[in-house]
C-alpha cells in the first residue's frame, strides 16, 4: 500500500518571490529557494552554517555543488 509524504513551504517574507524554506516529513534536511537578490538574507541564517547541496540556475545552465559550510 502506498503511503503519502508531506512537504512544508514557508515563504519567509510572505511573498512568492522571496526566500522560501522547504521541509519534508521524515527527512532531516532543509532546502531553501532564493532569488539572487535575497541571497544575503539566506546567508545570514544560522541554519546554513552546515554541510549542504546547492543548485545554481541560469537561463542556459544548471550547476549542482556541495559545500561543507553553505554559508561560505
C-alpha positions in Angstrom: 0.0 0.0 0.0 1.4 3.4 -1.0 1.9 6.0 1.8 2.0 9.7 1.3 4.6 12.2 2.3 4.2 15.9 3.0 6.3 18.9 2.4 6.0 22.3 4.0 6.7 25.6 2.1 7.4 28.6 4.3 7.7 31.9 2.5 9.9 33.9 4.8 8.8 37.4 3.6 5.1 36.4 2.8 5.7 36.6 -0.9 6.3 34.0 -3.6 9.4 35.7 -4.9 11.2 35.8 -1.5 13.3 33.4 0.4 11.4 30.0 0.7 12.3 27.3 3.3 11.2 23.8 2.4 11.0 20.9 4.9 9.7 17.4 4.4 8.2 14.8 6.7 10.6 12.0 7.7 13.6 13.9 6.3 16.0 15.9 8.5 17.4 18.1 5.7 16.4 21.6 4.8 16.0 23.2 1.4 15.9 26.9 0.5 14.9 28.5 -2.7 16.1 32.0 -3.0 16.3 34.6 -5.8 19.7 36.1 -6.3 18.5 39.4 -4.9 17.8 37.8 -1.5 21.0 35.7 -1.2 22.4 37.8 1.7 19.3 37.2 3.7 19.7 33.4 3.3 23.5 33.6 4.2 22.6 35.4 7.4 20.5 32.4 8.7 22.2 30.3 11.4 20.8 27.1 9.7 23.0 27.4 6.6 26.2 27.2 8.7 26.5 23.4 7.9 27.0 20.9 5.1 24.6 21.1 2.2 23.9 20.8 -1.5 23.1 23.8 -3.7 21.8 24.4 -7.2 22.6 27.4 -9.2 20.3 28.1 -12.2 20.5 30.4 -15.1 18.6 30.6 -18.4 21.1 28.3 -20.1 22.9 26.3 -17.3 22.4 24.3 -14.1 25.2 23.8 -11.6 24.9 21.4 -8.7 27.5 21.6 -5.9 28.1 20.6 -2.4 29.8 22.5 0.5 31.0 21.6 3.9 29.6 25.0 5.1 26.9 26.5 2.8 27.4 30.0 4.4 30.8 30.2 2.8 
